[in-house]
Amino acid sequence: MNEATPHSEGFGEFVGRAFGNRSFVIGLVIALVVAAMAAISFFWTPFDVTRLVVADRMQPPSAEHWFGTDHFGRDVLSMIMIGARNSIAVALVAVVIGMGIGVPLGCWAAARGGWVDEALMRFNDLVFAFPALLSAIMITAVFGPSAINAIIAIGIFNIPVFARVARAGALSIWPREYILAARAAGKNKSRITVEHILPNIANLLLVQGTIQFALGILAEAALSYVGLGTQPPMPSWGRMLFDAQTLMMVSPWLALFPGCAILITVLGLNLLGDGISDIFDPRSRRRP
Amino acid sequence: MTIYLLKRLLIGIATLIVASLVVFLMLEVVPGDPARLMLGMNTSDAQVDLLREQMGLNQPLILRYLDWIRGLLRLDFGKSYTYSVPVIDLIRERLVVSFPLAVISLTLSTLIAIPVGLFAAARRGKAGDTAAMAVAQVGVAMPNFWFALLLVYVFAVWLRLVPAGGFPGWGNGIWPALKALILPALALALPQAAILARVTRAALIEVLNEDYIRTARAKGMPMRAVLWRHALRNAMIPVLTIMGLQFAFLLAGTIIIENVFYLPGLGRLVFQAIIQRDLIVVESVVMLLVAAVVLVNLIVDLSYALVDPRLRARQ
């Protein structure tokens, strides 16, 4: 057996290699911390963010309020925890929409070829020509600003991305010998796609999924910042930055912490994506 | 090559047609009657209906669409509902802010990204490369509006070097206007430069593995010359592709950034128009932006032929 091929590797070795990858480990830790913060916020936050304590307003970071308080006296750390929940929900559902529609389309294009393929790819080019954020702003403005409409707006622009990745991945798998064998065994194209193509492009989709997840968090923050995403009083990172802008002279920390939360989360997801793609790419293993 | 460009041109036109349909239909379903919006809530139904007739709102959908397209082609976009001036005048007066902003950002981002990419690729795996790519990694993850806020805090609030927002207009001299644009341009450019630097580095590393690079090195050509003369030129195709894609992001970014800095540009115009349901302004500006993206991507396709003689020769 040749040890250089990924298939001959045992599961233990694979896990060992994954945890030897610096990007993957750092990214995973950040992602888990943010996810944990969001999960904990469902039943516990340091302070109740629905209660406005005017006496406590705009306090700098202290032992009691680690990240300070805002102009309503709400605890910034608690708001960031709940904001994490929002960002994750919006970005995750947008990725699910993109994958759920994009991957079947891409696989179909690759399996069918011909005019279906051509039409789908031209349609992809078309969506790419639309400035995504502008269209998202239009969608949320037309159908009313809300987290749900933000999800749909971001999700629509994930579709062509996943379609493109799935198609490119599937096209590289179709000429393989084991696919030929499967066809000779009488399996039809959709069965081959489900049984052989999808498992082999899953890593590509996972990497793209992390990237789109990160982009979704950035887009949600931008939409909420201009007032078209998550609506107050529900805390969201983008909205917190908008509120902080006018108060920046007096309390700069209000702009500091939500921004850091976005930056670190997106950075973690990007590192995770880089890490996963390194782990699965056999070429990168030959690199010293 | 000619066939290739013709094909791209046709795709560009098709994109514009479909975009116009999407934009038109989407704004058709917006709740709220523009005629009533213009006249206010206290007017009678008869008055509203008269205005609807004058504005052509009572015509069938398809006729209104064709009218709109005919207007677009003649740069006659109609009249804004809220400002009661021709939309083209609004666009013209906002373009003098947004266009320089886009050009400065694109220039800044290229001037930063290409040298950083070259620097990192030449020192692949060494400390300089690792440091540059770590900074780029952070830049990619940075939300541009937050970066804008940080810039305002440091350079406007703290150091008082530039204004925190607003635009004095070009009439009061070039310097004050440029000073108002420099922070927004930086906020737009740096996150894009981070992406572009990563792409440039990756493309260069790919090219540096080629045989002709080894030949050039073997005949004694210094690394610097190899990088600039051979590698960069051959790495330009992916770099140009990303720059083309980034232009669309740049336009969308201006909407957010112009809001941060209270700049009276196209982005702020379209954003306010959306909020005020000034549909005709929204339609016109969105179409203009999509047209700009299509045009830039055509220029990118053309420039492939300029950088790569092999593409020019191919029929």
Interface residues (C-beta under 8 A of the other chain):
Chain A: R122 D125 L126 F128 A129 F130 P131 A132 L133 L134 I137 M138 I139 A141 V142 A214 L218 A221 A222 Y225 V226 L241 A244 Q245 M248 M249 P252 A255 P258 G259 I262 L263 I264 V266 L267 N270 L271 P288
Chain B: I11 A14 T15 V18 A19 V23 M26 L27 V29 V30 G125 Q137 V138 V140 A141 M142 P143 F145 W146 L149 L150 V152 Y153 V157 L245 A248 F249 L251 A252 G253 I255 I256 N259 V260 V270 F271 I274 I275 V282 V286 L289 V290 V293 V294 N297
